[in-house]
Amino acid sequence: MTLDVIGFFGMSLILFAFIMNQIKKWHEDDLIYDIFNAVGGVIMVVYAYLIKGYPFLVLNFIWAIVSIRDVIIGLKKL
């Protein structure tokens, strides 16, 4: 049950960022969009590791790395 809470939290962050982008509240170049994706991705990597979901781990690792890169780029623009 605790693992599910971790997974649902990470998934919720990524899904929220996706929805905000789809309804045009956030854009791909918004720092908040990248932060939600990065944090959600990292949480999902931890979750995937804990449940031994290795294909899911790889997917979310790449998702998190790309998002973290975008956060760093966004922070440099401030």
SULBELPE-V772380 format. One line per field, one symbol per residue. ss: DSSP state (H for helix, E for strand, - for the rest). burial: b if it has 24 or more other ideal C-beta (glycine too) atoms within 12 Angstrom, else e. A space follows every 50 residues. Layout:
ss: ???
burial: ???
//
This chain:
ss: -HHHHHHHHHHHHHHHHHHHHH--------HHHHHHHHHHHHHHHHHHHH ---HHHHHHHHHHHHHHHHHHHHHHHH-
burial: eeeeeebeebbebbebbeeeeeeeeeeeeeebbbbbbbbbbbbbbebbee eeeeeeeeebbebbeebbebbeeeeeee
//
